[in-house]
C-alpha cells in the first residue's frame, strides 16, 4: 500500500509545537515519522522525541492503541527498556517523549556479522529480561527486530518502539524485518501475543550467532560455528512454527540459555565472516549529539565495628521495625479482605441490576414513538446490556495475550486471581481447551475453603468442573500440573473432578457435560497451558514417580492422555514428543481395546489422531513397532496418499489427510517405542514383507543364472578345446582341408553358447568328429538350460506361496493397499518368463544358428 510522503518538520517548527523542549538535531526520519534529539527544559535532560505522520492520528483505532501503549510503557522501569516519559497529539501529529540512548541500534552495530557467542548470550539475556518485565505488565512488543534495540555505551541492549510505530495497515510493514515476525502474525496480524516476541528473540539469537539472515528453513547455528546441539535446540524451540511448541514465556527462554554449558559460551572462531566484539561508542550520526560522559559510582570506604552497645542498639531498632512491619502487614491483610468483600458485593449488585434490566426488557414490548409521550416524537433506543458470555467473547484476544485491564462481566476477584463461571456445559477436556483459548485454566481447588467458595459464590451451587483430574491411576493433578492430594478422596471412578453445591468432589467421565469455572492470574501468566504441562511432564520422566498431566489414564505400564484441540497430524506428533511421549500406538489387541474403552463415548467430529501413517503401500507406526493388526471401520478407504490414522469414537479406525486438523490426539507414554518420534521411519525389511520377498527372489534367480552362465562358459571352452584337438590329430593334408571349417564353426559361438544347428547353406562341411563334438556340447548346453529352468520354477513357486501368506497377513492386519500391491505381484509371477525378465534374466536365450554364406 502506498503512503503519503511525510515532510519532516524542521527543528524550529517542532520547538513551536512542543515549546517545553529545545530541539537540537534530527536523528532519523522516514515516510512514517521522525526521531529528534531534544532537551527537556524543566529537568535539563536529553530526550528522544518520536513523532508519527498525520495519517496515523487520523485512524481512531490506531490513536487509541498508541495512547494505551504509551501510558502502559510510562509505568515500566527496567534497565533493558527505553523509558517513556510523555506522549500526546499536537496538530494531528502523535508524539512520544522517550529516554535518550546515546548509541547505535543492534542492527547497525553488528552490520550483518556474527558476534562472539558469550556476548550474543549476554545480549539475548538482557533482551529477555526487558521483555519479561514488559510481559509482566501485559505489554507485548509485536515488532521486535535489531533496529528496535539500541546499545548504550556499555553495549547493553535497550528495547524501544513497543507498538508505537507500527503502520496502521499490516501490509505496510517493513519487509526487511519480516523474517523476525512469527508465522502466525504474518498470516493474521491480530494474533500477536508473548509467543510472537519469543519467536523474534530466537531469530535475533540466530543472526547474532551466525551472521546469516534468519528463515524457517535455515541451517542450525552449529552448521556455522562449534556451539554444540544445545543452542540448536533452543533456537528451534523459540522459532517453532507452532506457537504452542515454543517456550511458554520469556523467562523460560532465558533459563534455557543459562543452562547452556559454559564451554559453549567461550569465543570460538566461526565459519562466517570475522566475529564482532561489540564495543558501541556513541555515534553523532546516530544520536544527533556528542555522547554524555559515562556515569561513575562513588567508591565507599569500610569502617571497623564499633563497641558492643552500638550492636545492641541496632538490634533493638531492628526488633522495633519488625514489630511495626508485622502490625502494618496484618492491617493491610484486613483491608485487603474488606476490599475483596466490597468488590464482590458491588459486582453482585451490578449483576442483579443487569439481570433485572434484561428481565424487564423481555417482559415489556418495545415502544414506538407514538406510544411514548415523553419522547416528543423521538425514538428512545433500548439499552443494550452486555451479557457475561458476550463480554467473554469480546475480551478473548486480550485475555489470551495476558491483559487483565478489563475482565468479563460477572467475573469475581479473590486474592491475585480472577474467576468466571461459564454456564455452557462441556466435557472436561473441551472446557480445559476453552479456558486456555481465553488465557486461563480451569479453577484450582487448592484449599477446602477455596473449593467451598468456588462452588457457592462462583458457581452458584451448580455442579461444576474444576481444574483437577487423575494423573495416572491413584494420583491427582491440578490444572497447573502440580500434584494434589484432596482432603477427602472423591467419590466416583471417572478421570475428572466436578464439585457439587456443597463443595463435595465427584470423579466423572470425560463425556459428562458440565459448566465450569475459568481462573486467571492477575500477572498475566498461565501455568495451565498445554505447552507448560507437557514441558513439566517431560522433565519429570527421569524421576522415580513422574507427574503426568491431569486427565492421564493408566493401563498397566502405559499412560495415555487425550488432548482436545484441533491440530494437524505433524503438530500432534511434535506436541507428543514435547511431552517425552509419542502419539498412541495400539499395535496389540490389548492396546486397541484400551483405546476403544477410553474413547468410546467421546464426541469427535473429525476423529482423534493416533500414531499411524501411510508410507507407500505400508501403514506404519511412528515408534517402528510391527503393524500386526487393525480395527478399520467397514468400508473405509485407507489407501489415499498423505494419510494418517484417526480413531472415530465408538466406530473404529479411519484415515485422514495428515495436513487437515482432527478434533484432538492421544499421547502415549510407554517403553514399547523404539523411537519416540520417527514419522519418517522406513518400512522394515522382514519376512512377509513383499519388497523383501521380491528382493530375495531376484537374488536367487540371478544366482541361478550365474551358475548356468559359468557352466556354459566351461562348456564352450571345452568345445573349442575338443575342436582344436581334432585338428592337431590330423595329417598335414587333413589340417589344410578341415582347419577353415573348424575356424568357421568356432566364429559362430556367441554369448557362450554353442550353435544348436548347422544350416546347409552355412558353408561349413562337418566331419564325423566335428559333428560328434558339436552335438555333444549342444546337449550339455540344453541340460544346463533345463537345470536353470527347474531351479527358477522352484523359486517362483516358493515366492508365490510366500506372497499368498503375506497377502493373507496384510488383509488380516488391515493393510488393504499392501494386499492390492501383492495381488499385482502374484499376477506378474504367474508366468516364469515374464516374471524373471525385469531381473535381467532370459529363461531360454536364443541359441546362435549359422546362417552366413560360405566365403
SVG drawing of the C-alpha trace seen along z (x, -y; Angstrom):
<svg xmlns="http://www.w3.org/2000/svg" viewBox="-49 -28 101 118">
<polyline fill="none" stroke="black" stroke-width="0.4" points="0.0,0.0 1.3,-3.5 1.5,-6.0 1.7,-9.8 5.1,-11.3 5.9,-12.8 7.6,-16.1 9.8,-16.1 9.1,-19.2 12.1,-21.5 13.7,-21.9 12.1,-25.4 8.6,-24.0 9.0,-21.3 10.1,-23.8 6.9,-25.8 4.7,-22.6 6.3,-21.4 7.7,-24.5 8.7,-22.6 11.7,-21.2 14.7,-22.6 15.1,-20.5 18.8,-20.2 19.0,-17.7 17.2,-15.2 18.2,-11.6 16.3,-9.8 13.2,-10.0 11.1,-8.1 7.6,-8.2 6.1,-7.2 7.7,-9.7 10.9,-11.1 13.0,-11.0 14.6,-14.1 17.1,-14.8 15.8,-17.5 16.5,-18.9 13.6,-19.0 13.9,-22.4 12.2,-21.7 14.5,-18.8 17.5,-19.8 17.8,-16.3 18.3,-15.0 15.3,-13.1 14.4,-11.5 11.1,-12.6 9.4,-10.3 6.6,-11.7 4.3,-10.0 2.9,-11.2 -0.6,-12.7 -2.3,-9.7 -1.8,-7.8 -3.7,-10.2 -6.5,-10.2 -7.1,-6.5 -9.0,-6.5 -8.2,-2.8 -4.5,-3.4 -4.5,-6.5 -6.4,-4.7 -3.8,-1.8 -1.0,-4.4 -2.3,-6.2 -2.8,-2.9 0.7,-1.6 2.4,-4.9 0.6,-5.1 1.4,-1.5 5.1,-1.9 5.4,-5.0 4.7,-2.7 7.7,-0.5 11.1,-1.0 13.7,1.6 17.4,1.2 16.8,3.0 13.7,1.0 13.8,-2.6 11.8,-4.7 8.7,-6.6 8.2,-9.9 5.3,-11.5 3.0,-11.3 0.3,-13.2 -1.0,-14.6 -0.5,-18.1 -1.6,-19.4 -2.5,-15.9 1.0,-14.7 1.3,-11.9 4.4,-12.1 6.1,-10.3 8.9,-11.5 11.5,-8.8 14.8,-8.2 17.7,-9.3 20.2,-6.4 23.5,-7.6 24.5,-4.7 23.7,-2.6 21.0,-0.1 21.9,3.6 21.3,3.8 23.9,1.1 26.3,2.4 26.5,5.9 26.3,4.9 25.2,8.4 28.2,10.1 28.2,12.7 29.3,11.8 31.1,13.8 29.0,16.5 29.4,15.2 28.5,11.7 25.5,12.9 24.2,14.7 24.6,11.6 22.7,9.5 19.9,12.0 19.7,12.4 19.2,8.6 16.6,8.6 14.7,11.5 14.8,9.7 13.4,6.5 10.7,8.3 9.8,10.4 9.3,7.2 7.0,5.8 5.1,9.1 4.5,9.0 2.6,5.8 0.6,7.2 2.7,5.2 3.8,7.0 6.2,5.6 4.9,7.4 7.5,6.0 10.8,6.8 13.9,6.7 17.5,5.5 16.6,2.0 14.3,1.6 17.1,2.5 19.7,-0.2 23.1,0.5 24.3,-2.0 27.9,-2.9 28.4,0.4 26.9,2.4 23.8,3.2 20.6,3.7 17.6,1.3 14.4,2.1 12.1,-0.5 9.2,-1.0 6.6,1.1 3.9,0.8 4.4,-3.0 5.5,-3.0 3.7,-0.1 1.9,-1.1 -1.9,-1.4 -2.2,1.4 -0.3,4.7 0.7,4.6 2.9,1.6 5.3,3.4 9.0,3.2 9.8,6.3 13.4,6.3 12.1,7.1 9.5,9.7 12.0,12.5 11.7,11.7 7.8,11.8 6.2,15.0 4.4,17.0 1.0,16.8 1.3,13.0 2.3,12.8 -0.9,14.6 -3.1,12.8 -1.6,9.6 -4.3,9.7 -2.7,12.9 0.1,11.0 0.9,12.5 4.1,13.0 5.0,16.1 5.5,13.7 8.2,11.9 9.8,15.2 10.0,16.1 11.6,12.7 14.2,13.2 15.0,16.7 15.5,15.1 17.8,12.4 19.8,15.0 20.3,16.9 21.6,13.9 23.9,12.8 25.4,16.3 25.7,17.0 25.7,13.6 23.2,15.1 19.6,13.9 17.1,16.0 14.4,18.0 12.3,21.1 14.5,23.4 17.8,22.0 20.7,24.4 21.2,24.6 23.9,22.4 26.1,25.5 26.5,25.6 28.3,22.3 30.2,22.5 31.1,25.1 28.4,24.2 27.1,27.7 23.5,29.0 22.0,27.2 21.9,23.8 20.4,25.5 17.6,26.9 16.9,23.5 16.7,21.8 14.4,24.4 12.0,24.3 12.0,20.5 11.2,20.1 8.9,23.2 6.1,22.5 3.6,23.7 3.4,21.1 2.2,23.8 5.6,25.6 7.7,22.5 9.0,21.6 5.9,20.9 7.4,17.5 10.4,15.2 11.9,16.3 11.8,20.0 13.9,19.0 16.3,17.1 16.6,20.1 17.3,22.4 20.2,20.1 21.6,20.1 21.7,23.9 24.0,23.9 27.3,25.4 30.0,22.9 32.3,24.4 29.8,23.5 29.9,19.8 33.6,19.2 34.5,17.4 35.1,20.0 36.1,19.0 33.2,19.4 32.9,20.2 31.1,16.9 33.0,13.5 35.1,12.4 33.1,12.2 32.4,8.8 33.3,7.9 30.7,5.3 32.0,2.1 29.5,-0.6 30.8,-4.1 28.1,-6.8 27.8,-7.9 26.9,-11.5 25.3,-10.3 23.0,-8.0 22.3,-10.1 22.5,-13.6 24.7,-14.9 28.0,-14.2 27.8,-11.4 27.3,-12.1 30.2,-11.2 29.8,-7.8 28.5,-7.8 30.7,-6.6 29.9,-5.2 31.5,-6.7 33.7,-4.2 32.7,-3.6 35.1,-3.0 34.6,-0.3 34.5,-1.1 35.6,1.1 32.9,2.5 32.1,0.1 31.5,1.0 29.0,3.7 26.5,1.1 26.1,0.0 25.3,3.5 22.7,3.8 21.1,0.5 20.8,1.7 19.2,5.0 16.6,3.0 15.9,0.9 15.6,3.9 13.2,5.6 11.0,2.5 11.0,2.3 9.9,6.0 7.1,5.4 5.9,2.4 6.0,4.3 4.0,7.2 1.3,4.8 1.2,3.0 1.0,6.3 -1.9,7.5 -3.7,4.2 -3.1,4.4 -4.4,8.0 -7.6,7.0 -8.0,4.1 -7.5,6.4 -10.1,8.8 -12.6,6.0 -11.9,4.6 -12.5,8.1 -15.8,8.4 -16.8,4.9 -15.8,5.8 -17.9,9.0 -20.9,7.1 -20.6,4.4 -20.3,7.0 -23.3,8.9 -25.3,5.7 -24.3,4.8 -25.1,8.3 -28.5,8.1 -29.3,4.8 -28.3,6.2 -30.5,9.3 -33.4,7.1 -33.0,4.8 -32.8,7.9 -35.9,9.4 -37.8,6.2 -36.7,5.8 -38.1,9.2 -41.4,8.6 -42.1,5.1 -42.8,4.8 -40.8,2.2 -42.5,-1.2 -43.0,-3.2 -42.5,-7.0 -46.4,-7.5 -46.6,-5.2 -44.1,-7.2 -45.4,-10.7 -42.1,-11.7 -40.2,-11.1 -41.6,-14.2 -41.6,-12.4 -38.1,-11.0 -37.3,-7.3 -35.8,-6.2 -33.4,-3.3 -33.4,-0.3 -30.4,0.0 -28.2,2.9 -26.9,4.9 -23.8,7.0 -24.1,10.5 -21.2,12.3 -20.8,14.6 -20.8,11.7 -18.1,9.8 -16.0,13.0 -16.2,13.4 -15.3,9.8 -12.3,9.9 -11.0,13.3 -7.9,12.0 -7.0,9.5 -7.2,12.2 -5.3,14.7 -2.5,12.1 -2.2,11.8 -4.1,8.5 -6.1,8.2 -7.1,4.5 -10.7,5.4 -12.3,8.6 -15.5,10.2 -18.8,9.1 -19.6,11.2 -16.1,12.2 -15.0,12.3 -11.6,11.4 -10.1,13.2 -6.5,12.5 -4.3,12.4 -6.8,14.3 -10.0,13.6 -12.7,16.3 -15.5,16.6 -18.4,19.1 -19.1,20.5 -22.7,21.8 -22.4,23.7 -21.9,27.4 -18.8,29.0 -16.7,32.1 -13.7,31.6 -11.1,31.7 -13.1,29.3 -13.6,27.0 -9.8,27.0 -9.1,26.1 -11.8,23.3 -10.2,21.9 -6.7,21.9 -8.1,20.1 -9.2,17.3 -5.9,17.0 -6.8,19.0 -7.2,22.5 -9.9,24.4 -10.2,23.1 -7.9,24.8 -9.3,26.0 -6.1,25.6 -7.9,25.4 -11.2,26.6 -12.2,23.1 -11.4,22.1 -13.4,25.1 -16.4,24.1 -16.2,20.5 -15.9,21.7 -18.9,24.0 -21.1,21.4 -20.1,17.9 -18.8,18.5 -20.9,21.5 -24.0,20.6 -24.4,24.2 -24.5,25.8 -22.4,29.0 -19.3,27.7 -16.0,28.9 -12.9,27.8 -9.2,27.8 -8.3,31.2 -8.2,34.7 -6.5,38.1 -2.8,38.2 -2.4,42.0 -4.2,44.5 -4.0,43.2 -2.6,39.7 -4.4,36.4 -3.0,33.4 -4.3,29.8 -4.8,27.8 -1.3,26.2 0.3,29.6 1.1,29.8 0.4,32.9 -2.6,32.6 -3.9,34.7 -7.6,34.0 -8.6,33.6 -11.1,36.4 -11.0,39.0 -13.6,38.0 -16.4,40.4 -16.9,41.9 -14.5,43.8 -14.1,41.2 -11.0,39.3 -12.1,35.7 -13.4,33.8 -16.6,31.8 -17.9,30.2 -21.5,30.0 -23.2,27.1 -21.6,28.1 -18.1,28.3 -18.0,32.2 -15.9,33.8 -17.1,36.4 -14.9,38.1 -16.7,38.3 -16.0,39.4 -14.8,37.0 -18.0,37.4 -20.1,35.9 -21.1,32.3 -20.8,29.7 -20.4,25.9 -17.0,24.8 -15.0,22.0 -12.1,20.2 -9.3,18.9 -6.9,16.1 -3.8,14.9 -3.6,11.1 0.1,11.0 -1.0,12.4 0.8,15.7 -0.9,19.0 0.8,22.1 -2.0,24.3 -1.3,24.1 -0.8,27.4 2.7,26.4 3.7,25.8 2.1,29.1 3.9,31.1 7.2,29.5 6.7,30.3 5.9,34.0 8.9,34.4 11.2,33.0 9.7,35.4 10.1,38.6 13.6,39.4 12.3,39.2 11.1,42.4 7.5,41.1 6.8,39.0 4.0,36.4 1.6,36.7 -0.9,34.0 -4.4,34.0 -6.7,36.4 -4.0,39.0 -5.2,42.6 -3.1,45.6 -3.4,49.1 -0.7,51.3 2.6,49.7 1.2,47.4 -0.2,43.9 -2.5,42.1 -3.7,38.5 -6.5,37.3 -5.9,33.7 -8.9,31.9 -7.9,29.2 -7.8,29.0 -4.3,29.8 -2.9,31.4 -1.0,34.7 2.5,33.3 1.8,30.8 0.2,33.6 3.4,35.6 5.5,32.6 3.4,31.9 3.5,35.6 7.3,35.5 7.4,32.3 5.9,34.3 8.5,37.0 6.0,39.4 4.5,40.2 1.1,40.5 -0.7,43.5 0.3,46.8 -2.3,49.6 -0.1,52.3 -1.5,55.1 -5.1,56.3 -5.0,55.3 -4.0,51.7 -6.7,51.5 -9.2,52.5 -7.8,49.9 -8.2,47.1 -11.7,48.2 -12.7,48.1 -11.1,44.8 -12.7,43.0 -16.0,45.0 -18.4,42.2 -16.4,39.2 -17.8,36.7 -15.2,36.1 -16.4,34.8 -13.0,35.1 -11.6,38.1 -8.7,38.3 -5.1,38.7 -3.2,41.9 0.5,42.7 0.0,44.5 0.7,43.2 0.7,44.5 4.1,44.7 3.8,46.0 1.8,49.2 2.5,49.7 0.8,48.5 3.5,47.9 3.7,46.9 5.7,43.8 7.6,46.0 8.7,48.6 6.6,51.3 5.4,54.0 1.9,53.5 0.2,56.7 -3.5,55.9 -6.0,53.1 -9.6,52.1 -10.7,50.3 -14.3,49.1 -16.1,51.4 -15.9,49.8 -13.2,47.3 -11.0,46.1 -7.5,46.4 -5.3,46.0 -5.3,42.2 -1.8,40.7 -0.7,38.4 -2.9,40.2 -2.5,40.7 -4.6,42.7 -7.5,41.5 -9.9,43.3 -13.6,42.4 -15.0,43.0 -17.4,45.9 -16.7,46.9 -13.1,47.8 -10.1,46.6 -10.2,44.3 -7.7,42.5 -7.5,38.7 -5.3,36.3 -2.5,35.5 -2.5,31.8 -6.0,31.3 -6.9,30.9 -8.5,33.7 -10.5,32.9 -7.7,34.0 -5.0,36.5 -3.8,39.1 -0.3,39.1 1.2,42.3 4.0,42.8 5.4,46.3 8.5,48.4 7.1,50.0 8.7,47.4 12.0,47.9 12.0,44.2 9.8,41.5 9.5,39.6 10.1,41.4 7.4,40.3 9.8,40.9 10.7,44.4 11.3,46.8 9.3,50.0 11.2,52.8 12.6,55.5 11.3,58.6 9.9,61.9 6.5,61.5 7.3,58.0 6.7,58.2 9.6,55.8 11.9,58.1 10.4,61.2 10.9,59.7 14.5,58.8 15.2,62.3 13.6,64.0 15.5,61.7 18.8,62.6 18.1,66.3 17.2,66.1 20.3,64.1 22.4,66.5 20.9,69.5 21.5,67.7 25.1,67.0 25.6,70.7 24.2,71.6 26.5,68.9 29.6,70.4 28.6,73.9 28.0,72.6 31.4,70.8 33.1,74.1 31.1,75.9 32.2,73.5 35.8,73.7 35.7,77.5 34.0,77.5 36.8,75.2 39.5,77.3 38.0,80.5 37.9,79.0 41.5,77.9 42.4,81.4 40.7,82.7 42.8,80.5 46.0,81.4 45.3,85.1 45.1,84.8 47.9,85.2 49.2,82.1 46.8,82.5 43.9,83.1 44.7,80.0 44.7,78.0 41.3,79.4 39.5,79.1 41.1,76.1 39.0,73.5 35.8,75.3 36.7,75.6 37.6,71.9 34.3,71.0 32.4,73.2 34.2,71.5 33.5,68.0 29.7,68.6 30.0,69.4 28.2,66.3 27.4,65.4 29.0,68.5 26.5,70.7 27.3,73.4 25.2,73.3 22.3,75.6 22.0,76.3 24.2,76.0 22.1,74.9 23.1,76.4 23.9,73.0 26.4,72.2 29.4,73.1 30.7,75.4 31.5,79.0 31.2,81.2 33.4,84.2 32.1,87.1 34.3,86.0 33.3,82.3 29.6,83.3 30.1,85.5 31.9,82.7 29.2,80.1 26.3,82.4 27.8,83.3 28.3,79.8 24.9,78.7 23.3,81.4 25.3,80.2 24.1,76.7 20.4,77.8 21.0,79.7 22.3,76.6 19.3,74.6 16.9,77.2 18.6,77.2 18.2,73.4 14.5,73.6 13.8,76.1 15.6,74.1 13.9,70.8 10.5,72.6 11.1,73.8 12.0,70.3 8.9,68.9 6.6,71.4 8.1,70.7 7.8,67.0 4.1,67.3 3.5,69.3 5.2,66.6 3.3,63.9 0.0,65.5 1.0,65.7 1.9,62.1 -1.3,61.1 -3.3,63.0 -1.3,61.3 -1.8,57.9 -5.5,58.4 -5.7,59.7 -3.6,56.8 -5.7,54.1 -3.2,53.2 -5.6,53.1 -3.2,51.2 -0.4,53.6 -2.8,56.5 -3.6,54.9 0.0,54.5 0.7,58.1 -2.1,59.1 -0.2,57.4 3.0,59.3 1.1,62.6 -0.2,61.8 3.3,61.0 4.6,64.2 2.1,66.4 4.4,66.7 8.1,67.7 9.5,66.0 7.6,62.7 8.5,62.8 12.3,63.1 12.6,60.6 12.7,57.5 15.6,59.2 17.6,59.0 17.4,62.8 16.1,64.8 14.7,68.2 15.8,69.7 18.2,67.4 18.1,67.8 20.9,70.2 23.0,69.0 22.3,70.6 24.8,70.5 23.2,68.5 26.2,67.0 27.2,67.8 30.5,69.6 33.4,67.4"/>
</svg>
